[in-house]
Amino acid sequence: AGCNRLVVNSDNMEVIDTMKNGGQSVGTSEEVLDDCYFIACDFPLVRFEHCNREANKVAYEVARLAKFSITRDWFEDPVNEIVPLLIDDGTIISN
């Protein structure tokens, strides 16, 4: 997609702290976090930030849709199911 700067938001402070510390974790998520960290290293600039759960509603809905829906591309227009969440989030949507 041509991105070279990445901001990763999560409402899980443990995940954010782990990623800020090189992706080193102990437990069942160790390999996943390690892989995520090394993929993130491919970007010239990556920032890991904590956000509260209320600010993450769009991400949760997109993940839910990806889990239970067929694959579809939507680079230009958002999927109808997330439009109300984007509006609530204060994101500007132009038609």
C-alpha positions as CSV (number, residue, x, y, z in Angstrom):
1,A,0.0,0.0,0.0
2,G,3.0,2.3,0.0
3,C,3.0,2.9,3.8
4,N,6.3,3.7,5.5
5,R,5.1,4.9,8.9
6,L,3.0,2.8,11.2
7,V,1.1,3.7,14.3
8,V,-0.2,0.6,16.2
9,N,-2.9,1.2,18.7
10,S,-4.1,-1.3,21.3
11,D,-6.3,-1.2,24.4
12,N,-4.1,-3.9,25.9
13,M,-1.3,-2.2,27.9
14,E,0.6,-5.4,28.3
15,V,0.8,-5.8,24.5
16,I,1.9,-2.2,24.0
17,D,4.6,-2.5,26.7
18,T,5.8,-5.8,25.1
19,M,6.1,-4.3,21.7
20,K,7.9,-1.3,23.0
21,N,10.4,-3.7,24.6
22,G,11.3,-5.6,21.5
23,G,8.3,-8.0,21.3
24,Q,9.8,-10.3,24.0
25,S,7.0,-12.0,25.9
26,V,6.5,-15.1,28.0
27,G,3.3,-17.1,27.7
28,T,0.9,-18.3,25.1
29,S,1.2,-15.1,23.0
30,E,5.0,-15.2,22.8
31,E,5.3,-16.3,19.2
32,V,2.6,-14.0,17.9
33,L,4.0,-10.9,19.6
34,D,7.5,-11.8,18.4
35,D,6.3,-12.2,14.8
36,C,4.4,-8.9,15.0
37,Y,7.4,-7.1,16.3
38,F,9.7,-8.3,13.5
39,I,7.1,-7.5,10.9
40,A,6.9,-4.0,12.3
41,C,10.7,-3.7,12.1
42,D,10.2,-3.7,8.3
43,F,8.8,-0.2,8.5
44,P,11.1,2.8,8.8
45,L,9.0,4.3,11.6
46,V,6.7,2.4,14.0
47,R,5.1,3.8,17.1
48,F,3.1,1.6,19.6
49,E,0.5,3.5,21.5
50,H,-2.1,2.6,24.2
51,C,-5.7,3.7,23.7
52,N,-8.7,3.1,25.7
53,R,-11.3,0.5,24.6
54,E,-13.8,3.1,23.6
55,A,-11.4,4.5,21.0
56,N,-10.9,1.0,19.5
57,K,-14.5,0.2,18.4
58,V,-13.8,0.4,14.7
59,A,-10.8,-2.0,15.0
60,Y,-13.0,-4.5,16.9
61,E,-15.7,-4.4,14.3
62,V,-13.3,-4.7,11.4
63,A,-11.7,-7.7,13.1
64,R,-15.2,-9.2,13.7
65,L,-16.2,-8.7,10.1
66,A,-12.9,-10.3,8.9
67,K,-13.5,-13.3,11.0
68,F,-17.1,-14.0,9.9
69,S,-17.3,-12.5,6.4
70,I,-15.9,-13.2,3.0
71,T,-12.8,-11.3,2.0
72,R,-13.4,-8.0,0.3
73,D,-11.4,-4.9,-0.5
74,W,-12.4,-1.4,0.6
75,F,-9.6,1.0,0.1
76,E,-11.9,3.8,-1.2
77,D,-15.1,3.4,0.8
78,P,-15.7,2.0,4.2
79,V,-17.8,-1.1,4.7
80,N,-21.4,-0.1,5.7
81,E,-21.2,-1.9,9.0
82,I,-18.5,0.4,10.3
83,V,-19.8,3.8,9.0
84,P,-21.8,4.5,12.2
85,L,-18.7,3.7,14.3
86,L,-16.5,6.0,12.2
87,I,-19.0,8.8,12.6
88,D,-19.2,8.2,16.4
89,D,-15.4,8.2,16.4
90,G,-15.3,11.6,14.9
91,T,-13.6,10.4,11.7
92,I,-14.6,12.5,8.6
93,I,-16.1,10.5,5.9
94,S,-16.6,12.0,2.4
95,N,-18.9,10.4,-0.2
